[in-house]
Amino acid sequence: MSATLDKIDHDNYNDDYVRGILRKTRVIAMVGASPNWNRPSYFAMKYLQQKGYRVIPVNPKEAGNEILGEKVYASLSDIPVKVDMVDCFRASAAIPPITDEAIKIGAKVLWLQLGVRNDDAAAKAEAAGLQVVMNRCPKIEFGRLSREIGWMGVNTRVINSKRQSRI
């Protein structure tokens, strides 16, 4: 399935679509990356680095510092290397200007984290030639598609600490 030929169903992504994105991505700009070890963005960044991706943190409050060995930048435009994917740990309302900047820097993918969806921004990104994933985590998708998390019985695309009732 090609984003340019077929309309993407943002409620149900084809595994080949997501797998294709993860395979061709090398450099990820993580907008909203946190230096706090207990934040989801920190876990995701660390995991993706361990899988061979270069993850560049973007966080204006931390600009100039380092997170997991990578210099933090204030904006996508400040990153001095080509970025393949923009991974957003920001609220849905904050996505439009990030989308504009992702288009401006020539990113190929706009990825919105779990709980983040902005259909207007997605349409704009797709019209500019970007592939878009919303309400998903690349860390979880990588683990699911590589069957790393399948052996634990976690292949539902939902992580929940509530105990399942026995049927």
ROSE-4610 file (N, C-alpha, C; in Angstrom, 1 decimal, always signed):
// ROSE-4610
residu = [M/M/M/S/S/S/A/A/A/T/T/T/L/L/L/D/D/D/K/K/K/I/I/I/D/D/D/H/H/H/D/D/D/N/N/N/Y/Y/Y/N/N/N/D/D/D/D/D/D/Y/Y/Y/V/V/V/R/R/R/G/G/G/I/I/I/L/L/L/R/R/R/K/K/K/T/T/T/R/R/R/V/V/V/I/I/I/A/A/A/M/M/M/V/V/V/G/G/G/A/A/A/S/S/S/P/P/P/N/N/N/W/W/W/N/N/N/R/R/R/P/P/P/S/S/S/Y/Y/Y/F/F/F/A/A/A/M/M/M/K/K/K/Y/Y/Y/L/L/L/Q/Q/Q/Q/Q/Q/K/K/K/G/G/G/Y/Y/Y/R/R/R/V/V/V/I/I/I/P/P/P/V/V/V/N/N/N/P/P/P/K/K/K/E/E/E/A/A/A/G/G/G/N/N/N/E/E/E/I/I/I/L/L/L/G/G/G/E/E/E/K/K/K/V/V/V/Y/Y/Y/A/A/A/S/S/S/L/L/L/S/S/S/D/D/D/I/I/I/P/P/P/V/V/V/K/K/K/V/V/V/D/D/D/M/M/M/V/V/V/D/D/D/C/C/C/F/F/F/R/R/R/A/A/A/S/S/S/A/A/A/A/A/A/I/I/I/P/P/P/P/P/P/I/I/I/T/T/T/D/D/D/E/E/E/A/A/A/I/I/I/K/K/K/I/I/I/G/G/G/A/A/A/K/K/K/V/V/V/L/L/L/W/W/W/L/L/L/Q/Q/Q/L/L/L/G/G/G/V/V/V/R/R/R/N/N/N/D/D/D/D/D/D/A/A/A/A/A/A/A/A/A/K/K/K/A/A/A/E/E/E/A/A/A/A/A/A/G/G/G/L/L/L/Q/Q/Q/V/V/V/V/V/V/M/M/M/N/N/N/R/R/R/C/C/C/P/P/P/K/K/K/I/I/I/E/E/E/F/F/F/G/G/G/R/R/R/L/L/L/S/S/S/R/R/R/E/E/E/I/I/I/G/G/G/W/W/W/M/M/M/G/G/G/V/V/V/N/N/N/T/T/T/R/R/R/V/V/V/I/I/I/N/N/N/S/S/S/K/K/K/R/R/R/Q/Q/Q/S/S/S/R/R/R/I/I/I]
num = [1/1/1/2/2/2/3/3/3/4/4/4/5/5/5/6/6/6/7/7/7/8/8/8/9/9/9/10/10/10/11/11/11/12/12/12/13/13/13/14/14/14/15/15/15/16/16/16/17/17/17/18/18/18/19/19/19/20/20/20/21/21/21/22/22/22/23/23/23/24/24/24/25/25/25/26/26/26/27/27/27/28/28/28/29/29/29/30/30/30/31/31/31/32/32/32/33/33/33/34/34/34/35/35/35/36/36/36/37/37/37/38/38/38/39/39/39/40/40/40/41/41/41/42/42/42/43/43/43/44/44/44/45/45/45/46/46/46/47/47/47/48/48/48/49/49/49/50/50/50/51/51/51/52/52/52/53/53/53/54/54/54/55/55/55/56/56/56/57/57/57/58/58/58/59/59/59/60/60/60/61/61/61/62/62/62/63/63/63/64/64/64/65/65/65/66/66/66/67/67/67/68/68/68/69/69/69/70/70/70/71/71/71/72/72/72/73/73/73/74/74/74/75/75/75/76/76/76/77/77/77/78/78/78/79/79/79/80/80/80/81/81/81/82/82/82/83/83/83/84/84/84/85/85/85/86/86/86/87/87/87/88/88/88/89/89/89/90/90/90/91/91/91/92/92/92/93/93/93/94/94/94/95/95/95/96/96/96/97/97/97/98/98/98/99/99/99/100/100/100/101/101/101/102/102/102/103/103/103/104/104/104/105/105/105/106/106/106/107/107/107/108/108/108/109/109/109/110/110/110/111/111/111/112/112/112/113/113/113/114/114/114/115/115/115/116/116/116/117/117/117/118/118/118/119/119/119/120/120/120/121/121/121/122/122/122/123/123/123/124/124/124/125/125/125/126/126/126/127/127/127/128/128/128/129/129/129/130/130/130/131/131/131/132/132/132/133/133/133/134/134/134/135/135/135/136/136/136/137/137/137/138/138/138/139/139/139/140/140/140/141/141/141/142/142/142/143/143/143/144/144/144/145/145/145/146/146/146/147/147/147/148/148/148/149/149/149/150/150/150/151/151/151/152/152/152/153/153/153/154/154/154/155/155/155/156/156/156/157/157/157/158/158/158/159/159/159/160/160/160/161/161/161/162/162/162/163/163/163/164/164/164/165/165/165/166/166/166/167/167/167]
x = [+0.8/+0.0/+0.9/+0.7/+1.4/+0.6/+1.2/+0.5/+0.1/+0.8/+0.5/-0.6/-0.8/-1.7/-3.1/-3.0/-4.2/-4.4/-5.7/-6.0/-5.7/-5.0/-4.6/-5.8/-6.1/-7.1/-6.4/-6.6/-5.8/-6.4/-7.4/-8.0/-7.4/-7.0/-6.5/-5.4/-4.2/-3.0/-2.7/-2.4/-1.9/-0.5/-0.2/+1.1/+2.3/+2.0/+3.1/+3.4/+2.4/+2.6/+3.5/+3.2/+4.0/+5.3/+5.4/+6.7/+7.6/+7.0/+7.8/+8.4/+7.6/+8.1/+9.3/+9.1/+10.1/+11.4/+11.3/+12.4/+13.2/+12.6/+13.3/+13.8/+13.3/+13.7/+15.0/+15.9/+17.2/+17.3/+16.8/+17.0/+15.6/+15.4/+14.1/+14.3/+13.5/+13.5/+12.3/+12.6/+11.6/+11.2/+10.0/+9.5/+8.8/+9.3/+8.8/+9.5/+10.7/+11.6/+11.9/+11.9/+12.1/+13.4/+14.2/+15.4/+15.0/+13.7/+13.3/+13.2/+13.9/+14.0/+12.6/+11.7/+10.4/+9.3/+9.7/+8.7/+8.6/+7.5/+7.3/+8.3/+8.5/+9.4/+10.9/+11.3/+12.6/+12.7/+11.7/+11.7/+11.7/+10.9/+10.8/+12.1/+12.7/+14.0/+15.1/+15.2/+16.2/+16.0/+14.8/+14.5/+14.8/+14.4/+14.7/+16.2/+16.9/+18.4/+18.9/+18.5/+19.0/+18.7/+17.7/+17.3/+18.0/+18.9/+19.7/+19.3/+18.3/+17.8/+18.6/+18.9/+19.5/+18.2/+18.1/+17.0/+17.5/+17.0/+17.5/+16.3/+16.6/+15.6/+15.3/+14.0/+13.6/+12.8/+13.3/+12.6/+13.2/+12.5/+13.0/+13.6/+13.0/+13.4/+14.7/+15.1/+16.3/+17.4/+17.1/+18.0/+19.5/+20.4/+21.8/+22.3/+21.4/+21.7/+21.7/+21.9/+21.9/+20.9/+20.3/+19.4/+19.9/+20.2/+20.7/+21.8/+22.7/+23.9/+23.7/+22.5/+22.2/+21.9/+22.5/+22.2/+20.8/+20.2/+18.8/+18.7/+17.8/+17.5/+16.2/+16.1/+14.9/+13.8/+14.2/+13.2/+13.7/+12.8/+13.2/+14.1/+13.9/+14.8/+16.2/+16.4/+17.8/+18.6/+18.0/+18.7/+19.6/+20.9/+21.8/+21.9/+21.2/+21.2/+19.8/+19.8/+18.5/+17.7/+16.4/+15.5/+14.5/+14.4/+13.4/+12.0/+12.0/+10.7/+10.7/+9.5/+9.2/+8.2/+8.7/+7.9/+7.4/+6.1/+5.6/+5.0/+5.6/+5.1/+4.5/+3.5/+2.9/+1.4/+0.6/-0.8/-1.3/-2.4/-3.0/-3.1/-3.4/-3.5/-2.2/-1.1/+0.2/+0.8/+0.1/+0.6/+0.7/-0.2/-0.1/+1.2/+1.7/+3.0/+4.2/+4.1/+5.1/+5.0/+3.8/+3.6/+4.2/+4.0/+4.6/+6.1/+6.7/+8.1/+8.7/+7.9/+8.3/+8.3/+7.3/+7.3/+8.5/+8.7/+9.8/+11.2/+11.4/+12.8/+12.9/+11.8/+11.9/+11.7/+11.1/+10.9/+10.0/+10.1/+9.3/+8.1/+8.2/+7.1/+6.8/+5.5/+5.0/+4.3/+4.8/+4.3/+3.8/+2.5/+1.9/+1.7/+2.2/+2.2/+0.8/+0.8/-0.5/-1.3/-2.6/-3.4/-3.4/-2.5/-2.4/-2.9/-3.9/-4.5/-4.9/-4.5/-4.9/-5.1/-6.4/-6.7/-6.4/-6.5/-6.2/-4.7/-3.9/-2.4/-2.0/-2.7/-2.3/-2.6/-3.7/-4.1/-3.1/-2.7/-1.7/-0.3/+0.1/+1.3/+1.3/+0.2/+0.0/+0.0/-0.6/-0.7/+0.7/+1.6/+3.0/+3.9/+3.3/+4.1/+4.6/+4.3/+4.7/+3.8/+4.3/+3.5/+3.1/+1.9/+1.5/+1.0/+1.3/+0.8/+0.3/-0.9/-1.4/-1.8/-1.8/-2.2/-1.5/-0.3/+0.6/+1.9/+2.7/+4.0/+5.0/+6.0/+7.0/+7.7/+7.9/+8.5/+7.6/+6.3/+5.4/+5.2/+5.1/+4.9/+6.2/+7.3/+8.6/+8.5/+8.3/+8.2/+7.1/+6.0/+4.9/+5.2/+5.7/+6.0/+7.2/+8.1/+9.3/+9.1/+7.8/+7.4/+8.2/+8.8/+9.5/+8.6/+7.4/+6.5/+5.4/+5.4/+4.4/+4.6/+5.9/+6.1/+5.6/+5.4/+4.9/+3.4/+2.8/+1.3/+0.8/+1.7/+1.3/+1.3/+0.2/+0.1/-1.2/-1.7/-3.0/-3.0/-1.8/-1.6/-2.0/-2.4/-2.8/-2.0/-1.3/-0.6/-1.5/-1.8/-2.7/-2.2/-2.2/-1.8/-2.9/-4.1/-5.3/-5.3/-5.5/-5.5/-6.8/-6.5/-7.6/-8.5/-9.8/-10.6/-10.6/-10.8/-10.8/-12.2/-12.2/-13.5/-14.0]
y = [-1.2/+0.0/+1.2/+2.1/+3.4/+4.5/+5.4/+6.6/+7.5/+7.5/+8.3/+7.7/+6.4/+5.8/+5.5/+5.1/+4.7/+5.6/+5.8/+6.6/+5.7/+6.2/+5.5/+5.6/+4.4/+4.3/+4.6/+5.7/+6.1/+5.4/+4.6/+3.9/+2.5/+2.0/+0.6/+0.6/+0.6/+0.6/-0.8/-1.0/-2.2/-2.5/-3.7/-4.0/-3.7/-4.0/-3.7/-2.2/-1.4/+0.1/+0.5/+0.0/+0.4/-0.2/-1.5/-2.2/-1.4/-1.0/-0.3/+1.0/+1.7/+2.9/+2.6/+1.6/+1.3/+0.8/+0.1/-0.4/+0.7/+1.7/+2.7/+3.9/+3.9/+5.0/+4.7/+5.8/+5.7/+6.7/+7.9/+9.0/+9.5/+9.6/+10.0/+11.2/+12.3/+13.5/+13.3/+13.2/+13.0/+14.3/+14.8/+16.1/+15.8/+16.5/+16.3/+15.3/+15.0/+14.0/+14.6/+13.7/+14.1/+13.5/+14.3/+13.7/+12.8/+12.8/+12.1/+10.6/+9.7/+8.3/+7.6/+8.2/+7.6/+8.1/+8.8/+9.3/+8.4/+8.3/+7.4/+7.7/+9.0/+9.4/+8.9/+8.9/+8.4/+6.9/+6.1/+4.7/+4.4/+5.1/+4.9/+5.3/+6.4/+6.8/+5.8/+5.3/+4.3/+3.0/+2.6/+1.3/+1.5/+2.6/+2.8/+2.9/+3.6/+3.6/+2.2/+1.4/+0.0/-0.8/-0.4/-1.1/-0.5/+0.4/+0.9/+2.2/+2.8/+4.1/+5.2/+6.3/+7.5/+8.3/+8.6/+9.4/+10.8/+11.8/+13.2/+13.8/+14.2/+14.8/+16.3/+16.7/+18.1/+18.5/+19.5/+20.0/+21.4/+22.4/+23.8/+24.0/+23.4/+23.6/+23.0/+22.0/+21.2/+21.4/+22.4/+22.6/+22.9/+22.2/+22.3/+21.2/+20.7/+19.6/+18.3/+17.1/+15.8/+14.9/+14.1/+13.0/+11.8/+10.8/+9.5/+9.6/+10.6/+10.8/+11.6/+12.1/+12.9/+14.4/+15.3/+16.7/+17.0/+17.8/+18.2/+19.6/+19.6/+20.8/+21.5/+22.8/+23.5/+23.3/+23.0/+22.9/+21.9/+21.4/+20.5/+21.2/+22.5/+23.3/+23.4/+23.2/+23.4/+22.1/+21.0/+19.7/+19.8/+19.5/+19.7/+18.5/+17.4/+16.2/+16.0/+15.2/+14.8/+13.9/+14.2/+13.5/+12.7/+11.4/+10.6/+10.7/+10.6/+10.5/+11.6/+12.2/+13.1/+12.4/+12.0/+11.3/+12.3/+12.5/+13.5/+13.1/+13.5/+13.3/+14.6/+15.1/+16.4/+16.2/+17.1/+17.1/+17.3/+16.8/+16.8/+18.3/+19.2/+20.6/+21.2/+20.7/+21.2/+20.7/+19.8/+19.1/+20.0/+20.9/+21.6/+22.4/+23.1/+23.8/+22.8/+21.6/+20.6/+20.0/+19.8/+19.3/+20.2/+21.5/+22.5/+22.4/+22.3/+22.2/+20.9/+19.8/+18.5/+18.5/+19.2/+19.4/+20.2/+21.3/+22.2/+21.6/+20.7/+20.0/+18.8/+18.4/+17.3/+15.9/+15.9/+14.6/+13.7/+12.4/+11.5/+11.0/+11.0/+10.4/+11.4/+11.5/+12.2/+11.1/+10.9/+9.8/+10.5/+10.3/+10.8/+9.7/+9.9/+8.9/+8.5/+7.5/+7.0/+8.2/+8.2/+9.3/+10.6/+10.7/+11.9/+11.7/+12.5/+12.5/+13.9/+14.2/+15.5/+15.2/+15.0/+14.6/+15.7/+17.0/+18.1/+18.1/+18.0/+18.0/+16.8/+15.6/+14.4/+14.6/+15.2/+15.5/+16.4/+17.4/+18.4/+17.7/+16.9/+16.1/+15.2/+14.5/+13.5/+14.3/+15.4/+16.2/+16.7/+16.8/+17.2/+16.0/+14.8/+13.6/+12.8/+13.2/+12.4/+11.3/+10.2/+9.1/+9.5/+9.1/+9.5/+8.3/+8.3/+7.3/+8.1/+7.8/+8.5/+7.5/+7.9/+7.1/+5.8/+5.7/+4.5/+4.9/+3.9/+4.2/+3.3/+3.9/+3.1/+2.1/+2.3/+1.3/+0.1/+0.3/-0.8/-1.5/-0.7/-1.3/-2.1/-1.6/-2.4/-3.7/-3.7/-4.9/-5.8/-5.3/-6.2/-6.8/-6.0/-6.5/-7.5/-7.3/-8.2/-9.4/-9.4/-10.5/-10.5/-9.4/-9.3/-9.3/-8.6/-8.6/-9.7/-10.3/-11.4/-12.6/-12.9/-14.0/-13.8/-12.5/-12.2/-12.2/-12.5/-12.4/-11.0/-10.1/-8.7/-8.4/-8.6/-8.4/-7.7/-7.0/-6.4/-4.9/-4.3/-2.9/-2.0/-2.6/-1.9/-2.4/-1.5/-1.9/-1.4/-2.3/-2.0/-2.8/-2.1/-2.8/-3.5/-3.4/-4.0/-5.5/-6.3/-7.8/-8.2/-9.1/-9.6/-10.5/-10.5/-11.4/-12.8/-13.8/-15.1/-15.4/-16.0/-16.3/-17.7]
z = [+0.0/+0.0/+0.0/-0.9/-1.0/-0.6/+0.2/+0.7/-0.4/-1.5/-2.6/-3.5/-3.5/-4.4/-3.7/-2.4/-1.7/-0.5/-0.2/+1.0/+2.2/+3.2/+4.4/+5.4/+5.9/+7.0/+8.3/+8.9/+10.1/+11.3/+11.2/+12.3/+12.3/+11.1/+11.0/+10.0/+10.5/+9.6/+9.2/+7.9/+7.4/+8.0/+8.4/+9.0/+8.0/+6.7/+5.7/+5.6/+5.8/+5.8/+6.9/+8.1/+9.3/+9.2/+8.8/+8.7/+7.6/+6.5/+5.5/+6.1/+6.9/+7.5/+8.4/+9.3/+10.2/+9.5/+8.4/+7.7/+7.0/+6.5/+5.7/+6.6/+7.8/+8.7/+9.3/+9.3/+10.0/+11.1/+10.8/+11.7/+12.2/+13.5/+14.0/+14.8/+14.6/+15.5/+16.4/+17.7/+18.7/+19.4/+18.9/+19.5/+20.8/+21.8/+23.2/+24.0/+23.5/+24.2/+25.6/+26.6/+28.0/+28.5/+29.3/+30.0/+31.2/+31.6/+32.8/+32.4/+33.1/+32.8/+32.9/+33.7/+33.9/+32.9/+31.9/+30.9/+29.7/+29.1/+27.9/+26.8/+26.6/+25.5/+25.7/+27.0/+27.3/+27.0/+27.5/+27.2/+25.7/+24.9/+23.5/+22.8/+23.2/+22.7/+22.9/+24.1/+24.5/+23.7/+23.6/+22.9/+21.4/+20.8/+19.4/+19.1/+20.0/+19.8/+19.9/+20.8/+20.9/+19.6/+18.9/+17.7/+16.4/+16.7/+15.6/+15.0/+15.5/+15.0/+15.7/+14.9/+15.6/+16.0/+17.2/+17.7/+18.2/+17.6/+18.0/+18.7/+20.0/+20.8/+20.5/+20.5/+20.2/+21.4/+22.1/+23.3/+23.6/+23.4/+23.6/+25.0/+26.0/+27.4/+27.7/+26.9/+27.1/+26.0/+25.1/+24.0/+24.5/+23.8/+24.2/+25.1/+25.9/+26.8/+26.0/+26.7/+26.0/+26.7/+25.9/+26.3/+25.7/+26.5/+26.0/+25.0/+25.2/+24.4/+23.1/+22.9/+21.8/+22.2/+21.5/+21.7/+21.5/+22.3/+22.2/+21.4/+20.5/+19.7/+20.1/+19.9/+20.2/+19.2/+18.0/+16.9/+15.9/+15.0/+13.9/+13.0/+12.7/+11.8/+12.3/+13.6/+14.1/+13.9/+13.6/+13.5/+12.2/+12.4/+11.2/+10.3/+10.5/+9.7/+9.1/+8.0/+7.4/+8.4/+8.5/+9.4/+8.5/+8.8/+8.1/+8.7/+10.0/+10.8/+11.8/+12.0/+13.1/+14.0/+15.2/+16.2/+17.2/+17.4/+18.2/+19.5/+20.6/+22.0/+22.4/+21.7/+22.0/+21.9/+22.5/+22.4/+21.0/+20.7/+19.3/+18.8/+19.7/+19.3/+18.9/+19.4/+19.1/+17.8/+17.1/+15.9/+14.6/+14.4/+13.1/+12.9/+13.8/+13.5/+13.4/+14.1/+14.0/+12.6/+12.1/+10.7/+9.7/+9.8/+8.9/+8.9/+10.1/+10.2/+9.6/+9.9/+9.3/+7.8/+7.2/+5.7/+5.3/+6.0/+5.6/+5.6/+6.6/+6.7/+5.8/+5.1/+4.2/+4.8/+6.0/+6.6/+5.7/+5.8/+5.0/+5.8/+7.1/+8.0/+9.1/+9.4/+10.6/+11.4/+12.6/+13.5/+14.7/+15.0/+16.2/+17.3/+18.5/+19.5/+20.0/+20.8/+21.4/+22.0/+21.6/+22.1/+21.4/+20.3/+19.6/+18.2/+17.8/+16.5/+16.0/+14.8/+14.2/+12.7/+12.3/+11.0/+10.0/+10.3/+9.4/+9.2/+10.2/+10.1/+9.2/+9.5/+8.7/+7.2/+6.9/+5.5/+4.9/+5.6/+5.1/+4.8/+5.8/+5.6/+4.4/+4.3/+3.2/+1.9/+1.8/+0.6/+0.2/+1.2/+0.9/+0.7/+0.7/+0.4/+1.5/+2.8/+3.9/+4.2/+4.8/+5.3/+6.7/+7.2/+8.5/+9.2/+10.5/+11.5/+12.7/+13.2/+14.3/+15.4/+16.6/+17.8/+17.9/+17.6/+17.7/+18.2/+18.7/+19.2/+18.3/+17.8/+17.0/+17.8/+19.1/+19.9/+20.0/+20.3/+20.4/+19.1/+18.0/+16.7/+16.3/+16.5/+16.2/+17.0/+18.3/+19.1/+18.6/+18.3/+17.8/+16.5/+15.5/+14.2/+14.1/+15.1/+15.1/+16.0/+16.6/+17.5/+18.8/+19.1/+20.4/+21.6/+21.4/+22.5/+22.4/+21.3/+21.1/+22.1/+22.4/+23.3/+24.7/+25.0/+26.4/+26.4/+25.2/+25.1/+24.9/+24.6/+24.4/+22.9/+22.2/+20.8/+20.5/+21.5/+21.3/+20.9/+20.8/+20.5/+21.7/+22.8/+24.0/+25.1/+25.9/+27.1/+28.2/+29.1/+30.2/+31.5/+32.6/+33.8/+34.5/+34.0/+34.7/+34.4/+35.4/+35.2/+34.4/+33.4/+32.6/+33.5/+33.3/+34.0/+33.3/+34.0/+33.4/+32.9/+31.7/+31.1/+31.4]
